[in-house]
Amino acid sequence: MKPPTMLRLPNDADNVEHYAALREEASVHRVVLPEGPPVWLVTRYDDVRAGLRDERLSSDPRLLSSPKHKFGGRRIPEDMLSSTGRHMLNTDGAEHRRLRALVNAELSSGAVTRWRAGIERVVGEHLDRLAELSRQAGDEPVDLMSGFADPLPASVIGMVVGIDPDRWPDVARLVRHLLSDEHPASPEMVDSYHELIDLIVATVERKRTDPGDDLISALLSAPEPTGLRDLLSTVMALLIGGPPTTATAMSHGTVVLSSRPDLLKRALADDTEVATTVEELLRHHPPFPFANWRFATEDVELGGVTIPKDATVLLALAAANRDPRAYADPDAVCPHREHEPTHLAFGSGTHRCIGAWLARMELAVALPALFRRFPRLSLATPADELVWTAAVFDRRLESLPVWLHGSPR
Ligand code: HEM
């Protein structure tokens, strides 16, 4: 029997329903992606978490029996995450531990607090820009996606890494393009890839003679200075991993908080409440609906199903985060789920998100700042009519039209 095709739906409620139906039918499915290749999809919380922590499900496509695998020449899984050089996301074992160790300490929960003041400043600048865009739009709503949620995280990671502020908009543009559905070998994608590499190399060269309080300078001045190859792959992983996910979390948070005065009031009350709210928003709508590709290095049993050696596996973080076996009333946004398991929006196990603490802090600063600055912010398009892109790794709002000062009509 032909396996079912995994749908990607631009309407969020349809999408949630589609994956909920798959999850309730069975935890593990053999499915085909819209582009064609067959994959094994894992949907229930316990199995997704177990899959994330199972080292037989590798992130390294080189461990497959045939390096070309059955996807040869196609977009999936030869995308930015699995094809461009060796970096944290596509290595395992000792090589992965070595790459993570380069920046792990700099991105710990304690270490990221040194970026807080800088993030507050950058958020303020982006809010000024948003206000100006709204003024220019006159009677029309302003797009919070392109005007705030997208550029802000690119600026923050640019600041952390040490990229010149003039180039932060380029980071936003290039990362967005590189994660799009366009074929990775298209001339435009290759150009964007080279432009981003050039930008990182130029930054590294500048930091060699003019170091600052940033990650590249820290890596260059370590007792064993990081080589250019590792610097490139690490900075690239941070630039690709950070901005799109944080932007999606920001926009989802705005959608929810703008229609839930009770949550907003609590989130604005104090830092602990903001942190709890951010965590629940991430559970409710994880920006990466799936973890990065995993490849079975041997037969692996999961959810009572044997996933065969060499299979490609998609661990559905979004479906798991709404699993009623793990969460009471999973579709509701309901902070204070102390007695329920940790959500999987940042993954779990050795590849868990290395930027999680930075992302948490950025969201905890930016969401309250947005609503304090524009207390009458409201959606110009009802939440259930918003259009989501449907790429595998980068599910995000196409746009988020808002009124900053309440609807004029
Ligand atoms: C709300 C924002 C974010 C979300 C939801 C998110 C989500 C994730 C997830 C689910 C993974 C695990 C992927 C897997 O197991 O296949 C991951 C890994 C990663 N994330 Fe994030 N991320 C966010 C923000 C960031 C930021 C701000 C950075 C950069 C500072 C970042 C950099 C990375 C990197 C480099 C990895 C790979 C880690 C590894 O493979 O060892 N992420 N992220």
Boltz pocket constraint, residues with backbone or C-beta under 6 A from the ligand:
constraints:
  - pocket:
      binder: B
      contacts: [[A, 52], [A, 88], [A, 89], [A, 90], [A, 100], [A, 157], [A, 234], [A, 237], [A, 238], [A, 239], [A, 241], [A, 242], [A, 243], [A, 245], [A, 246], [A, 249], [A, 286], [A, 287], [A, 288], [A, 290], [A, 291], [A, 292], [A, 293], [A, 317], [A, 344], [A, 345], [A, 346], [A, 347], [A, 348], [A, 350], [A, 351], [A, 352], [A, 353], [A, 354], [A, 355], [A, 356], [A, 358], [A, 359], [A, 360]]
      max_distance: 6.0
